[in-house]
């Protein structure tokens, strides 16, 4: 599972890291280990469910870009160093992610493609220096990195930094408008995004579907279980896939105000811990995937219209609903409506 320490609650001052807060994170990791759960610690939150958490020493009278300002970056180095030093020795920690979808901190924090890459590369090296041998380091970005022409974070960061390419698949990005909650474009979007990561990173680099969920109203509750089944079946056809993490464990209590409406009902469990149909469907789908990973078989190959690594302003040509995306869905569509993901190559 992924856990999300909130950055300013642990580092309220640039030179002040609260040891009791770090102890709380360690205790959570140990509880997870006792329950047989391995943990990926997302370090810089940063951003969670539409809320930004940035410490006061980077706001108001001290406002500076998290990505560009050297003072803030030095503070982040100290934070990441301390967290990894304290948690790397926990046997249940298998990975560290730099932060949850840190590209959501832009445009509030100005940056450029070069600055974003330098920021992430610096922190990846900090984690490597302090993590134990075998622990993975991962850079997490939401999908504008692959789709948005003017976005100052690019696919090269996902597929070249760290040990695994992580992708976050959310069909409210326009995909569900293509063919509805159970259409082949919608239920294969996770596979499409993962295959784009393979095309950019090469066939030998593993891919982690680090976030995927069934958001309302794009996927109505009565279709959520089937959406889960079809999504998992499609994405697990990729040989590079090494894991799926569903967002998220529990619904958000509606007494917690000001979340976007879709954020309240994304859980596999209700607020009072009752499993929802999507939870049962996910358990069954993962069991099937583990028992029978598909044998390697020829898949159709499509060449993207542009090299989005070399020409990031062309990213719109592969975005959901684009001519290429629709052709990819059609190439892999089966008579029952499922999609066997076609391979993608860059020109």
C-alpha positions as a Markdown table, in Angstrom:
| # | Residue | x | y | z |
|---|---|---|---|---|
| 1 | Unk | 0.0 | 0.0 | 0.0 |
| 2 | Unk | 1.0 | 3.7 | -0.4 |
| 3 | Unk | 1.0 | 6.0 | 2.6 |
| 4 | Unk | 1.0 | 9.8 | 2.5 |
| 5 | Unk | 2.8 | 11.7 | 5.3 |
| 6 | Unk | 1.8 | 15.4 | 5.1 |
| 7 | Unk | 4.9 | 17.4 | 4.5 |
| 8 | Unk | 4.3 | 20.6 | 6.6 |
| 9 | Unk | 3.0 | 18.5 | 9.5 |
| 10 | Unk | 6.4 | 16.9 | 9.7 |
| 11 | Unk | 8.6 | 19.9 | 8.7 |
| 12 | Unk | 6.8 | 23.0 | 10.0 |
| 13 | Unk | 10.0 | 24.9 | 9.9 |
| 14 | Unk | 12.8 | 24.5 | 7.4 |
| 15 | Unk | 15.2 | 23.5 | 10.1 |
| 16 | Unk | 12.6 | 21.8 | 12.3 |
| 17 | Unk | 11.5 | 18.2 | 11.6 |
| 18 | Unk | 9.1 | 16.8 | 14.3 |
| 19 | Unk | 10.5 | 13.6 | 15.5 |
| 20 | Unk | 7.1 | 12.6 | 17.0 |
| 21 | Unk | 5.5 | 12.9 | 13.5 |
| 22 | Unk | 8.2 | 10.7 | 12.0 |
| 23 | Unk | 7.6 | 8.2 | 14.8 |
| 24 | Unk | 3.9 | 8.2 | 13.8 |
| 25 | Unk | 4.8 | 7.3 | 10.3 |
| 26 | Unk | 7.1 | 4.5 | 11.5 |
| 27 | Unk | 4.4 | 3.1 | 13.7 |
| 28 | Unk | 2.0 | 3.0 | 10.7 |
| 29 | Unk | 4.6 | 1.1 | 8.7 |
| 30 | Unk | 5.0 | -1.4 | 11.5 |
| 31 | Unk | 1.3 | -2.0 | 11.8 |
| 32 | Unk | 1.1 | -2.6 | 8.1 |
| 33 | Unk | 3.9 | -5.1 | 8.3 |
| 34 | Unk | 2.2 | -7.0 | 11.0 |
| 35 | Unk | -0.8 | -7.3 | 8.7 |
| 36 | Unk | 1.3 | -8.6 | 5.9 |
| 37 | Unk | 1.3 | -5.3 | 3.9 |
| 38 | Unk | 4.4 | -3.9 | 2.2 |
| 39 | Unk | 4.5 | -0.1 | 2.1 |
| 40 | Unk | 5.6 | 2.5 | -0.4 |
| 41 | Unk | 6.1 | 5.9 | 1.4 |
| 42 | Unk | 5.2 | 8.9 | -0.7 |
| 43 | Unk | 7.4 | 11.6 | 0.6 |
| 44 | Unk | 6.3 | 15.1 | -0.5 |
| 45 | Unk | 2.6 | 15.7 | 0.2 |
| 46 | Unk | 2.4 | 18.1 | -1.4 |
| 47 | Unk | -0.9 | 17.4 | -3.1 |
| 48 | Unk | -3.7 | 15.2 | -2.0 |
| 49 | Unk | -7.3 | 15.0 | -3.4 |
| 50 | Unk | -7.4 | 18.6 | -4.6 |
| 51 | Unk | -5.7 | 20.1 | -1.4 |
| 52 | Unk | -2.1 | 21.4 | -1.5 |
| 53 | Unk | 0.0 | 21.1 | 1.6 |
| 54 | Unk | 3.0 | 23.4 | 1.5 |
| 55 | Unk | 4.8 | 24.6 | 4.7 |
| 56 | Unk | 4.5 | 28.2 | 5.8 |
| 57 | Unk | 8.2 | 28.8 | 5.1 |
| 58 | Unk | 7.4 | 28.5 | 1.4 |
| 59 | Unk | 4.2 | 30.6 | 1.5 |
| 60 | Unk | 3.0 | 34.2 | 2.0 |
| 61 | Unk | 5.9 | 36.4 | 3.1 |
| 62 | Unk | 8.3 | 33.5 | 2.3 |
| 63 | Unk | 6.6 | 32.5 | -0.9 |
| 64 | Unk | 9.0 | 30.7 | -3.3 |
| 65 | Unk | 8.7 | 28.0 | -5.9 |
| 66 | Unk | 9.0 | 24.4 | -4.5 |
| 67 | Unk | 10.7 | 23.5 | -7.8 |
| 68 | Unk | 12.9 | 26.5 | -8.6 |
| 69 | Unk | 13.9 | 28.1 | -5.3 |
| 70 | Unk | 17.2 | 26.9 | -3.9 |
| 71 | Unk | 16.3 | 27.6 | -0.3 |
| 72 | Unk | 13.1 | 25.6 | -0.5 |
| 73 | Unk | 14.9 | 22.8 | -2.3 |
| 74 | Unk | 17.5 | 22.6 | 0.4 |
| 75 | Unk | 14.7 | 22.3 | 2.9 |
| 76 | Unk | 13.2 | 19.5 | 0.9 |
| 77 | Unk | 16.6 | 17.7 | 0.8 |
| 78 | Unk | 16.7 | 17.8 | 4.5 |
| 79 | Unk | 13.1 | 16.5 | 4.8 |
| 80 | Unk | 13.7 | 13.7 | 2.3 |
| 81 | Unk | 17.0 | 12.7 | 3.9 |
| 82 | Unk | 15.5 | 12.5 | 7.4 |
| 83 | Unk | 12.4 | 10.5 | 6.3 |
| 84 | Unk | 14.4 | 8.0 | 4.3 |
| 85 | Unk | 17.1 | 7.7 | 7.1 |
| 86 | Unk | 14.4 | 6.9 | 9.6 |
| 87 | Unk | 12.3 | 4.6 | 7.5 |
| 88 | Unk | 14.7 | 2.7 | 5.2 |
| 89 | Unk | 15.5 | 0.2 | 7.9 |
| 90 | Unk | 11.9 | -0.9 | 8.3 |
| 91 | Unk | 11.6 | -4.2 | 6.5 |
| 92 | Unk | 8.1 | -3.5 | 5.3 |
| 93 | Unk | 9.1 | -0.4 | 3.3 |
| 94 | Unk | 9.8 | -1.6 | -0.3 |
| 95 | Unk | 9.8 | 1.8 | -2.0 |
| 96 | Unk | 9.8 | 5.6 | -1.7 |
| 97 | Unk | 7.9 | 7.8 | -4.1 |
| 98 | Unk | 9.2 | 11.4 | -4.3 |
| 99 | Unk | 5.6 | 12.6 | -3.8 |
| 100 | Unk | 2.0 | 12.1 | -4.8 |
| 101 | Unk | 1.5 | 13.8 | -8.2 |
| 102 | Unk | 3.8 | 16.6 | -7.5 |
| 103 | Unk | 3.0 | 18.2 | -10.8 |
| 104 | Unk | -0.3 | 19.3 | -9.2 |
| 105 | Unk | 1.7 | 21.8 | -7.3 |
| 106 | Unk | 2.1 | 23.7 | -10.6 |
| 107 | Unk | 1.1 | 26.4 | -11.5 |
| 108 | Unk | 1.0 | 27.7 | -8.0 |
| 109 | Unk | 4.7 | 26.9 | -7.9 |
| 110 | Unk | 6.3 | 28.1 | -11.2 |
| 111 | Unk | 8.6 | 25.7 | -13.0 |
| 112 | Unk | 9.9 | 24.8 | -16.4 |
| 113 | Unk | 10.6 | 21.4 | -18.0 |
| 114 | Unk | 14.3 | 21.7 | -17.2 |
| 115 | Unk | 13.7 | 22.8 | -13.6 |
| 116 | Unk | 11.2 | 20.1 | -13.0 |
| 117 | Unk | 13.5 | 17.4 | -14.2 |
| 118 | Unk | 16.4 | 18.8 | -12.2 |
| 119 | Unk | 14.2 | 18.9 | -9.0 |
| 120 | Unk | 13.2 | 15.3 | -9.4 |
| 121 | Unk | 16.7 | 14.0 | -10.4 |
| 122 | Unk | 18.2 | 15.7 | -7.3 |
| 123 | Unk | 15.7 | 14.1 | -4.9 |
| 124 | Unk | 16.0 | 10.7 | -6.6 |
| 125 | Unk | 19.7 | 10.8 | -5.8 |
| 126 | Unk | 19.0 | 11.8 | -2.2 |
| 127 | Unk | 16.7 | 8.8 | -1.7 |
| 128 | Unk | 19.2 | 6.4 | -3.3 |
| 129 | Unk | 21.9 | 7.7 | -1.0 |
| 130 | Unk | 19.9 | 6.9 | 2.1 |
| 131 | Unk | 17.7 | 4.0 | 1.1 |
| 132 | Unk | 18.8 | 0.4 | 1.7 |
| 133 | Unk | 19.9 | -1.8 | -1.1 |
| 134 | Unk | 16.9 | -3.1 | -3.1 |
| 135 | Unk | 14.5 | -0.4 | -2.1 |
| 136 | Unk | 12.9 | 1.3 | -5.1 |
| 137 | Unk | 12.6 | 5.0 | -5.8 |
| 138 | Unk | 9.8 | 6.3 | -8.0 |
| 139 | Unk | 8.7 | 9.6 | -9.4 |
| 140 | Unk | 4.9 | 10.0 | -9.6 |
| 141 | Unk | 3.1 | 12.4 | -12.0 |
| 142 | Unk | -0.5 | 12.6 | -13.1 |
| 143 | Unk | -1.1 | 12.0 | -16.7 |
| 144 | Unk | -0.8 | 15.6 | -18.1 |
| 145 | Unk | 2.9 | 14.6 | -18.3 |
| 146 | Unk | 2.0 | 12.4 | -21.2 |
| 147 | Unk | -1.0 | 14.3 | -22.7 |
| 148 | Unk | -0.8 | 18.1 | -22.2 |
| 149 | Unk | 1.3 | 20.0 | -24.8 |
| 150 | Unk | 2.2 | 22.9 | -22.5 |
| 151 | Unk | 2.8 | 20.9 | -19.2 |
| 152 | Unk | 6.2 | 21.6 | -17.6 |
| 153 | Unk | 6.6 | 18.0 | -16.5 |
| 154 | Unk | 7.3 | 15.5 | -19.2 |
| 155 | Unk | 7.1 | 11.7 | -19.8 |
| 156 | Unk | 10.9 | 11.6 | -19.8 |
| 157 | Unk | 10.9 | 12.1 | -16.0 |
| 158 | Unk | 8.5 | 9.2 | -15.5 |
| 159 | Unk | 10.4 | 6.8 | -17.7 |
| 160 | Unk | 14.0 | 7.7 | -17.0 |
| 161 | Unk | 14.1 | 8.7 | -13.3 |
| 162 | Unk | 13.9 | 6.1 | -10.6 |
| 163 | Unk | 13.4 | 2.3 | -11.0 |
| 164 | Unk | 9.9 | 2.0 | -12.2 |
| 165 | Unk | 7.6 | 4.0 | -14.5 |
| 166 | Unk | 4.5 | 4.9 | -12.5 |
| 167 | Unk | 1.2 | 5.8 | -14.2 |
| 168 | Unk | -2.0 | 7.2 | -12.8 |
| 169 | Unk | -5.1 | 6.4 | -14.8 |
| 170 | Unk | -8.2 | 8.6 | -14.2 |
| 171 | Unk | -11.0 | 8.4 | -16.8 |
| 172 | Unk | -12.4 | 11.8 | -15.8 |
| 173 | Unk | -9.5 | 13.2 | -18.0 |
| 174 | Unk | -11.9 | 13.1 | -21.0 |
| 175 | Unk | -11.6 | 9.4 | -21.7 |
| 176 | Unk | -15.1 | 8.5 | -20.3 |
| 177 | Unk | -16.6 | 11.0 | -22.7 |
| 178 | Unk | -15.4 | 8.9 | -25.6 |
| 179 | Unk | -17.6 | 5.9 | -25.0 |
| 180 | Unk | -19.1 | 5.9 | -21.5 |
| 181 | Unk | -18.4 | 4.0 | -18.3 |
| 182 | Unk | -18.0 | 0.5 | -19.8 |
| 183 | Unk | -16.9 | 1.4 | -23.3 |
| 184 | Unk | -13.6 | -0.1 | -24.6 |
| 185 | Unk | -11.7 | 3.3 | -24.6 |
| 186 | Unk | -12.7 | 3.8 | -20.9 |
| 187 | Unk | -12.0 | 0.4 | -19.6 |
| 188 | Unk | -8.7 | 0.2 | -21.5 |
| 189 | Unk | -7.3 | 3.6 | -20.6 |
| 190 | Unk | -5.1 | 2.3 | -17.8 |
| 191 | Unk | -3.5 | -0.1 | -20.3 |
| 192 | Unk | -3.2 | 2.6 | -22.9 |
| 193 | Unk | -1.3 | 4.9 | -20.5 |
| 194 | Unk | 0.9 | 2.1 | -19.3 |
| 195 | Unk | 1.7 | 1.2 | -22.9 |
| 196 | Unk | 2.6 | 4.8 | -23.6 |
| 197 | Unk | 5.0 | 4.6 | -20.7 |
| 198 | Unk | 6.5 | 1.4 | -22.2 |
| 199 | Unk | 6.9 | 3.1 | -25.6 |
| 200 | Unk | 8.7 | 6.0 | -24.0 |
| 201 | Unk | 10.8 | 3.9 | -21.5 |
| 202 | Unk | 11.6 | 0.8 | -23.4 |
| 203 | Unk | 10.4 | -2.8 | -23.1 |
| 204 | Unk | 12.7 | -3.7 | -20.2 |
| 205 | Unk | 11.5 | -1.0 | -17.8 |
| 206 | Unk | 8.8 | -2.1 | -15.4 |
| 207 | Unk | 5.5 | -0.2 | -15.1 |
| 208 | Unk | 3.4 | 0.2 | -12.0 |
| 209 | Unk | -0.2 | 1.3 | -12.3 |
| 210 | Unk | 0.2 | 3.3 | -9.2 |
| 211 | Unk | -3.2 | 4.9 | -9.2 |
| 212 | Unk | -6.5 | 3.9 | -10.8 |
| 213 | Unk | -10.0 | 4.2 | -9.5 |
| 214 | Unk | -13.7 | 4.3 | -10.5 |
| 215 | Unk | -14.7 | 8.0 | -10.2 |
| 216 | Unk | -18.3 | 9.3 | -10.1 |
| 217 | Unk | -20.1 | 10.4 | -12.2 |
| 218 | Unk | -17.9 | 9.0 | -15.0 |
| 219 | Unk | -18.4 | 5.4 | -13.6 |
| 220 | Unk | -21.8 | 5.1 | -11.9 |
| 221 | Unk | -21.9 | 2.9 | -8.9 |
| 222 | Unk | -23.9 | 0.2 | -10.7 |
| 223 | Unk | -21.1 | -0.1 | -13.3 |
| 224 | Unk | -18.1 | 0.1 | -10.9 |
| 225 | Unk | -17.5 | -3.7 | -10.4 |
| 226 | Unk | -17.6 | -4.3 | -14.1 |
| 227 | Unk | -15.3 | -1.4 | -14.8 |
| 228 | Unk | -12.8 | -2.9 | -12.3 |
| 229 | Unk | -12.9 | -6.3 | -14.0 |
| 230 | Unk | -12.4 | -5.0 | -17.5 |
| 231 | Unk | -9.7 | -2.5 | -16.4 |
| 232 | Unk | -7.7 | -5.1 | -14.6 |
| 233 | Unk | -8.1 | -7.7 | -17.4 |
| 234 | Unk | -6.8 | -5.2 | -20.0 |
| 235 | Unk | -3.8 | -3.7 | -18.1 |
| 236 | Unk | -2.6 | -7.1 | -16.9 |
| 237 | Unk | -2.0 | -8.2 | -20.5 |
| 238 | Unk | 1.1 | -6.0 | -20.5 |
| 239 | Unk | 4.2 | -8.0 | -19.7 |
| 240 | Unk | 5.9 | -4.9 | -18.2 |
| 241 | Unk | 3.2 | -4.5 | -15.5 |
| 242 | Unk | 4.5 | -5.2 | -12.0 |
| 243 | Unk | 1.7 | -3.9 | -9.8 |
| 244 | Unk | -1.7 | -2.2 | -9.4 |
| 245 | Unk | -2.6 | 0.1 | -6.5 |
| 246 | Unk | -6.3 | 1.0 | -6.4 |
| 247 | Unk | -7.3 | 4.5 | -5.2 |
| 248 | Unk | -8.3 | 4.2 | -2.5 |
| 249 | Unk | -9.0 | 2.1 | 0.6 |
| 250 | Unk | -11.9 | 4.1 | 2.1 |
| 251 | Unk | -14.5 | 6.7 | 1.2 |
| 252 | Unk | -14.0 | 10.2 | 2.7 |
| 253 | Unk | -16.5 | 11.2 | 5.4 |
| 254 | Unk | -18.7 | 13.9 | 4.0 |
| 255 | Unk | -18.4 | 15.8 | 7.2 |
| 256 | Unk | -14.9 | 16.6 | 5.8 |
| 257 | Unk | -15.8 | 19.7 | 3.8 |
| 258 | Unk | -14.7 | 21.2 | 0.5 |
| 259 | Unk | -13.5 | 18.1 | -1.3 |
| 260 | Unk | -14.5 | 17.8 | -5.0 |
| 261 | Unk | -17.7 | 15.6 | -5.0 |
| 262 | Unk | -16.0 | 12.7 | -6.7 |
| 263 | Unk | -13.3 | 12.4 | -4.0 |
| 264 | Unk | -15.8 | 11.3 | -1.4 |
| 265 | Unk | -16.8 | 7.9 | -3.0 |
| 266 | Unk | -13.6 | 6.5 | -4.4 |
| 267 | Unk | -13.0 | 4.0 | -1.6 |
| 268 | Unk | -13.1 | 0.3 | -1.9 |
| 269 | Unk | -14.7 | 0.4 | 1.5 |
| 270 | Unk | -17.3 | 2.8 | 3.0 |
| 271 | Unk | -16.4 | 5.1 | 5.9 |
| 272 | Unk | -17.7 | 2.4 | 8.3 |
| 273 | Unk | -15.5 | -0.3 | 6.7 |
| 274 | Unk | -18.0 | -2.2 | 4.6 |
| 275 | Unk | -16.7 | -3.6 | 1.4 |
| 276 | Unk | -18.3 | -2.2 | -1.8 |
| 277 | Unk | -18.9 | -4.2 | -4.9 |
| 278 | Unk | -15.7 | -2.7 | -6.5 |
| 279 | Unk | -13.7 | -4.3 | -3.6 |
| 280 | Unk | -15.0 | -7.7 | -4.3 |
| 281 | Unk | -14.5 | -7.3 | -8.0 |
| 282 | Unk | -10.9 | -6.1 | -7.5 |
| 283 | Unk | -10.1 | -9.1 | -5.2 |
| 284 | Unk | -11.4 | -11.5 | -7.8 |
| 285 | Unk | -9.8 | -9.8 | -10.8 |
| 286 | Unk | -6.4 | -9.7 | -9.1 |
| 287 | Unk | -6.7 | -13.4 | -8.2 |
| 288 | Unk | -7.4 | -14.3 | -11.8 |
| 289 | Unk | -4.5 | -12.2 | -13.1 |
| 290 | Unk | -2.1 | -13.9 | -10.6 |
| 291 | Unk | -3.3 | -17.4 | -11.6 |
| 292 | Unk | -3.1 | -16.9 | -15.3 |
| 293 | Unk | -0.8 | -14.2 | -16.6 |
| 294 | Unk | -1.4 | -14.1 | -20.3 |
| 295 | Unk | 1.2 | -16.0 | -22.4 |
| 296 | Unk | 3.3 | -13.8 | -24.7 |
| 297 | Unk | 1.5 | -13.4 | -27.9 |
| 298 | Unk | 1.8 | -11.2 | -31.0 |
| 299 | Unk | 0.1 | -7.9 | -30.5 |
| 300 | Unk | -0.7 | -5.3 | -33.2 |
| 301 | Unk | 1.9 | -2.5 | -33.3 |
| 302 | Unk | 0.9 | 1.1 | -33.8 |
| 303 | Unk | 3.3 | 4.0 | -34.4 |
| 304 | Unk | 2.5 | 7.2 | -32.5 |
| 305 | Unk | 2.0 | 10.2 | -34.8 |
| 306 | Unk | 4.8 | 12.1 | -32.9 |
| 307 | Unk | 7.7 | 11.4 | -30.6 |
| 308 | Unk | 6.4 | 12.9 | -27.4 |
| 309 | Unk | 9.8 | 12.6 | -25.7 |
| 310 | Unk | 11.6 | 14.7 | -28.3 |
| 311 | Unk | 8.7 | 17.0 | -29.1 |
| 312 | Unk | 6.6 | 17.4 | -25.9 |
| 313 | Unk | 4.4 | 20.0 | -27.5 |
| 314 | Unk | 3.0 | 17.2 | -29.6 |
| 315 | Unk | 1.6 | 15.4 | -26.6 |
| 316 | Unk | -2.0 | 16.3 | -27.6 |
| 317 | Unk | -1.7 | 13.9 | -30.6 |
| 318 | Unk | -1.8 | 10.9 | -28.2 |
| 319 | Unk | -4.3 | 12.3 | -25.6 |
| 320 | Unk | -7.6 | 10.6 | -24.8 |
| 321 | Unk | -10.0 | 11.0 | -27.7 |
| 322 | Unk | -7.3 | 11.8 | -30.2 |
| 323 | Unk | -7.3 | 10.0 | -33.6 |
| 324 | Unk | -4.4 | 7.9 | -32.5 |
| 325 | Unk | -6.0 | 6.9 | -29.2 |
| 326 | Unk | -9.2 | 5.9 | -31.0 |
| 327 | Unk | -7.2 | 3.8 | -33.5 |
| 328 | Unk | -5.3 | 2.1 | -30.7 |
| 329 | Unk | -8.6 | 1.1 | -29.1 |
| 330 | Unk | -10.0 | -0.2 | -32.4 |
| 331 | Unk | -6.8 | -2.2 | -33.1 |
| 332 | Unk | -7.1 | -4.2 | -29.9 |
| 333 | Unk | -10.9 | -4.4 | -29.5 |
| 334 | Unk | -12.3 | -7.9 | -29.2 |
| 335 | Unk | -15.8 | -9.1 | -30.2 |
| 336 | Unk | -16.9 | -9.1 | -26.5 |
| 337 | Unk | -15.9 | -5.4 | -26.1 |
| 338 | Unk | -12.6 | -6.1 | -24.2 |
| 339 | Unk | -9.3 | -4.7 | -25.4 |
| 340 | Unk | -6.1 | -6.5 | -25.9 |
| 341 | Unk | -3.6 | -3.6 | -25.7 |
| 342 | Unk | -1.7 | -3.0 | -28.9 |
| 343 | Unk | 2.0 | -2.1 | -28.7 |
| 344 | Unk | 2.9 | 1.5 | -29.2 |
| 345 | Unk | 6.2 | 2.6 | -30.8 |
| 346 | Unk | 7.5 | 6.2 | -31.1 |
| 347 | Unk | 8.4 | 7.4 | -34.6 |
